[in-house]
Structures are given as C-alpha cells and as structure tokens.
Amino acid sequence: MADRPTDQPGVIACPPLIFLGALGAGIFLQWLIPVWLLPPEPALVAGATLCSAGIAVGFWGSATMHLAGTNVRPDRPATVLITGGPFRFSRNPLYLSLITFYLGITLLFNALWPLVMLVPVLAFVHRRIVLREERYLESKFGDEYRAYKARVRRWI
C-alpha cells in the first residue's frame, strides 16, 4: 500500500457524494413522511432558479481552476492559489454551488427532509473538509493565502 501524498489537504470524502447521499436520504424520508415546504408553483420556480445558479457558479469555479492549471478535486494538490473568478467573492464557491444546487433540488421536490439533512452535512463539510483545506492552503501558500483570507469571506 502506497503512502498518502503529503501535498494534499487530507480531505476524507468526495464533497459531491456527501451532498448526494444526504439528498437521497432526505428524499427517501420525504417519501416515507411527506412534509411540504411551499405551495407547488413557488417551490418549482425557486427550485429551478437555485439549481440554475448552483450549476452556473459550479461551472464558473471549475473553469477558473482549470484555466489556472490547478486541481479541482480537493484530494489532489493545489498548484496555484486561485483568487479570481468566483473566488473573488467566496473562498469556497464550489461548495456554495453544491449547497445552492442542493437547496434547488430540495425545493423542486418541495421537501422538508432534505433540508433537515443539510444541517449535519454543512457541519461535516465545514469541519472535515473546509477547515482542512484552509490549513493546507495556509501551509502551502503562506502569507499569500493569509492575505487572501483577510480580504475574501469563507462563504459569502
């Protein structure tokens, strides 16, 4: 068995899969115990809007990273510090895109339970992924990352 590379943040799970698992569990609970959030039409409009926004931000963030020549996957080394594109507004635009898309799907299903499931997911992602990434980026990019942290919010 190969040693784990040291030039990576130590992310323990694939973030999209974490969100997908919670969404699936929430939709299953909704099927078992239906609890609606909104009247159907507003839920559909809001859900479609949030899904579209989440996809757009996700593509923008991924494209920004690809163009800069760094890895998008959080379990791979960062080769450069990205501060442009959506990273000008948030240090975590890809996670924000996942959250926005997740909320959109929740509203498209007009379901309470995926919303309930999102709470532990956000706590897990923050503690086990985001904070690890921040420690990694600070150790790798030093003062450049600290300056970036000082001027750009973690979320929004």
C-alpha positions in Angstrom: 0.0 0.0 0.0 1.4 3.4 -1.0 1.9 6.2 1.4 -0.6 9.0 1.2 0.9 12.0 -0.6 1.7 14.9 1.8 0.9 17.6 -0.7 -2.8 17.5 -0.3 -5.3 18.7 2.3 -6.4 15.3 3.7 -10.0 15.6 2.6 -11.7 12.4 3.8 -14.6 12.2 1.4 -15.7 13.5 -2.0 -17.9 16.5 -1.3 -20.5 16.0 -4.1 -21.0 12.4 -2.9 -21.7 13.7 0.7 -24.3 16.1 -0.6 -25.8 13.4 -2.9 -26.0 10.9 0.0 -27.8 13.4 2.2 -30.1 14.4 -0.6 -31.0 10.8 -1.3 -31.7 10.1 2.4 -33.8 13.3 2.6 -35.9 12.4 -0.5 -36.4 8.9 0.9 -37.6 10.3 4.2 -39.9 12.7 2.3 -41.3 9.7 0.5 -41.9 8.0 3.9 -43.2 11.0 5.8 -44.2 13.8 3.3 -43.9 17.3 4.6 -44.2 20.1 2.0 -42.3 23.4 2.3 -44.2 25.7 0.0 -47.1 25.8 -2.4 -46.1 23.9 -5.6 -45.6 26.7 -8.1 -43.4 29.0 -5.9 -41.4 25.9 -4.9 -40.9 24.9 -8.6 -39.8 28.5 -9.6 -37.4 28.9 -6.6 -36.0 25.4 -7.1 -35.3 25.9 -10.8 -33.7 29.3 -10.1 -31.4 27.9 -7.3 -30.5 24.8 -9.4 -29.5 27.1 -12.3 -27.5 29.4 -10.1 -25.7 26.5 -8.4 -24.8 24.9 -11.8 -23.6 28.3 -13.1 -21.4 29.0 -10.1 -20.0 25.5 -10.2 -19.1 25.7 -13.8 -17.5 29.1 -13.3 -15.5 28.0 -10.4 -14.3 24.8 -12.1 -13.4 26.6 -15.3 -11.5 29.2 -13.3 -9.5 26.4 -11.6 -8.9 24.5 -14.9 -7.7 27.7 -16.6 -5.3 28.4 -13.8 -3.9 24.9 -14.1 -4.8 23.6 -10.6 -6.8 20.6 -9.5 -10.5 20.9 -8.9 -10.6 17.8 -6.7 -10.0 18.6 -3.1 -8.0 15.4 -2.5 -5.3 16.5 -5.1 -2.6 19.1 -4.6 -3.3 22.7 -5.3 -0.7 24.0 -7.7 -1.7 27.7 -7.6 -3.8 29.9 -5.3 -6.9 30.9 -7.1 -8.2 34.4 -6.2 -10.1 35.3 -9.4 -13.4 34.4 -10.9 -15.9 33.4 -8.2 -13.0 33.1 -5.7 -13.0 36.9 -5.5 -16.3 36.7 -3.6 -16.0 33.5 -1.7 -13.1 31.2 -0.7 -15.5 28.3 -1.3 -17.6 28.9 -4.4 -17.7 25.3 -5.4 -19.2 24.3 -2.0 -21.6 27.2 -2.3 -22.6 25.9 -5.7 -23.3 22.5 -4.2 -25.3 24.0 -1.4 -27.3 26.2 -3.8 -28.0 23.2 -6.2 -28.9 21.0 -3.2 -31.4 23.7 -2.0 -32.8 23.9 -5.5 -33.4 20.2 -5.7 -35.0 20.3 -2.2 -37.4 23.0 -3.5 -38.1 21.1 -6.8 -39.1 18.2 -4.6 -40.8 20.7 -2.3 -39.5 18.5 0.6 -38.6 19.3 4.2 -36.4 16.3 4.9 -33.6 17.1 2.5 -33.4 20.5 4.2 -33.2 18.8 7.6 -30.4 16.5 6.2 -28.5 19.5 5.0 -27.7 20.7 8.5 -25.3 17.8 9.5 -23.9 17.9 6.0 -22.9 21.5 6.4 -21.3 20.9 9.8 -19.4 17.9 8.4 -18.2 19.7 5.3 -17.1 22.7 7.3 -15.2 20.7 9.9 -13.8 17.8 7.9 -13.2 19.5 4.5 -13.2 23.3 4.5 -11.1 23.7 7.6 -8.6 21.0 6.4 -8.3 22.7 3.1 -7.7 26.1 4.7 -4.9 24.7 6.9 -3.4 23.0 3.8 -3.6 26.2 1.7 -2.1 28.3 4.5 0.8 25.9 4.9 1.4 25.7 1.2 0.9 29.4 0.2 1.7 31.1 3.5 1.3 34.9 3.5 -0.3 35.0 0.1 -3.2 32.8 1.4 -3.4 34.7 4.7 -3.8 38.0 2.7 -6.4 36.3 0.6 -8.3 35.1 3.7 -8.2 38.6 5.1 -10.0 40.1 2.1 -12.4 37.3 1.0 -15.0 35.7 3.2 -15.1 32.0 3.7 -18.7 31.7 2.4 -20.4 34.9 1.2 
